[in-house]
Amino acid sequence: MSPDAIPILDVRGLSLEFPVFGGAVRALNGVSLRVMPGEIVGIVGESGSGKSVTAMTALRLLPPGGYRVTEGSLHLGGDDVLSASESLVRQWRGRRAAMIFQEPMTALNPTQRIGEQMAGVLRAHRRMRRRDALARAQSLLRDMMIPDPAQVLRAYPFELSGGMRQRVMVAMAFSCDPDLLIADEPTTALDVTVQRQVLQLLRHHARERGTAILFITHDMAVVSQLCDRVYVMYAGMVVEQGSTRQVLQDPRHPYTRGLLDGLPEGVAPGSALAAIPGRVPDMRHPPSGCPFFDRCAFADDACRQRPVLQPFPAAGAGPASADAETPEDRQLACWHPLARSVADTSGRRA
């Protein structure tokens, strides 16, 4: 990839809040991330960490008047999303950036046959004749390994299984060859076998078409299977980011380490899984310091100041060891990064 390549998605210092009675909920707090052409990037974190809000803001899908961007910028292929007109953003949706939602039953229209819905997307963005659009839709479903695509086109969403509906959503998302595909927990409601199949289809078609993917999940195992890079979010902040291998094998933020320790791999049968104590802070009254302060075993007085995402090693980390991987892309928002030796003692790291 050229060093001068423009990011498909470029979010810088984005802060966003939802007005509520008597105040506001700070949903995003200085979020910065980027997705380069052809790259598959993951965002991982607990519920309420800001993952879906980030994705919805990228396509301006939050209800108008229901939120306020207080600072920061967001660009899609170099174009300013936040200042663009609504009509222009509608043109971008589907053609430049598409989205796959968690539950296809609520994303698909239950009163329309699958063929009509897929053809409608193609005709809106490609100006195709209905016959050509239906033929293209059938070809797309065949690409998704659907055995009888002609029958699926005639079906209503409620006549299909959850896995089949999700394949239809993936086909619709790729139908206009977007530069960016945002997938918001698309495999959460699927069983393990179907989940793996959907992930393989996503990866294959993204690589084949050069489509970038922003994949949102709470599942670290899914990130390890799919993503090139990963951003870890907590309480509306990005707290760690880097290549998937670096972050999963060598987590430096205590929150990332806590998420990984909650995975069943490496835990003896019958043993309880580790859990992060406490709960996410009330973002109507966001903490002035590190948002993970009350749940972190390493917190001290320094953590009462808000850490800023910066190239590793972060402030207070001391000199890096000679064999440490410290590319510019590895970033951390923590006053006390975990040492490599600490991360390696969990018994699960490669």
C-alpha positions, 0 to 999 in steps of 0.5 A: 500500500502506498504511504500516500494512500488516503484512508477510506475512513478517517476519524480524528478526536471525535467526541459525541454526546446524547442530550438527556433530561438534565444533561448529556451522555458522553458516548464518544470521548476523543475517538481516533481511528482509521481504515485504509483501502483493502484493510480489515479493522476490528473494534472490540469492547464491552457493551456501552463502549461506543463501538456501534455509535462510532459506526453509526456516526460514520454513515450519519445513521443516528437520528438527526437532532438526537446527538451532538458532535462536540469536537473532532472530524470524520472523513470518508475517502477524504470527504467530510461526513459531518458537514455533508448534506443529507442528500449527499450522504444518502448517495454515499450509503450503499455505493461508497460505504455499506453496513451490515447490522447485527439482526437481519430480521430487523434490517430487512423489510418483512413485507417485501420479497428478498429479490425486490429488496436486493433489486431496489438497492441495485436500481437506486445506486446503479440505475439498472433495469429491474430484470438486470437487477434481479439477475445481478441479485441472483448472482450475488446470492450464488456468490454467498454459497446459497444453494437455490438463489432463485428460490431465496429471491422469491422468499420473504425474510421470515421464511429464511433461517437466521444464517441465510438472512445474514448471507442475504445482508452480506450480498446486499452490502457487497452489491454496489462494490462499496469502498468500505463495509461496516459490519456491526456484530453480524455474527452474534446471533448465529451458531458457531458453524454458521458464524465461521461460514459468514466470516469466511465469506466476508474475508474472501469477498473483501479481499477479492473486491478490495473492500475495506471492512470495519468489523465491530464485535465484543468477541476477541476470538472473531477478531483473531480470525478476521482482522488485520488491526484492532482498536479496543474501546472502553467508555467511549475511548480507544484505549489500545490499538495495533496489529491483531497479533500484537494486541492479542498476543501482547496486550498492554492495557489492563482492560485488554488483558481483562477481555482476553482473560475472559476467553474460555481458551486455556481455562480448565473444564469446570473452572469459572471464567475470569471477569472484570470486576465492577461496571462501566462508568455512568457517562452522564458524569464521565470521570475526569481521569482514566475511565477504567480507574475503578476497575483496574488493579494497577490504578494509582493517583496518576490515573486520576488524569485522563490518559491520551492515546499515543505511540507505545510506550506510553508515559510512565512505561519506562524504556522499551526492551530491545526486542519489543515491537514498537511500530508507530501504529501500536498505541496505548492510553494508559499510565501503567502499561503492562510489561511483556512479561506480565502479559506472557504469564497468562498461560494463553499467549503465543 
